[in-house]
Amino acid sequence: MADLEHPIVTEVNKTGYANLVAQPEHFGTDYFGNEVLIGDSVVLDPSNGEMVLEDSLEDYLIEVKGFQFKTAD
């Protein structure tokens, strides 16, 4: 009886892993250590050159710059 191989294993052996090419390129890390990928929206602090992901901007303004977010009374 011949050894059987799963069709996916056969395909990987012929062509390699397809997902390795599709991964986005790493650009660096932001102030908080978050991975920044090419195409991500970032904010640069001109006073010290720090890069922050746009999604983390509010945290950066509160923790680093001391901003306070309030509702107007």
C-alpha angles and dihedrals in degrees: 000000000000121000112257123219126199111253092237091055090050091051093048090050090053102041108015127233110326098201096063092076095046096060116111118248119260113240100181140273130294130227092282094048094256116151113252116206127196107274096030118130111246137177122218121211105220093200094065107003094245117157119217129182109246089238089060097045096104091052090049093050092050100040102035107024098033096235117165121213114207140160115248112247 
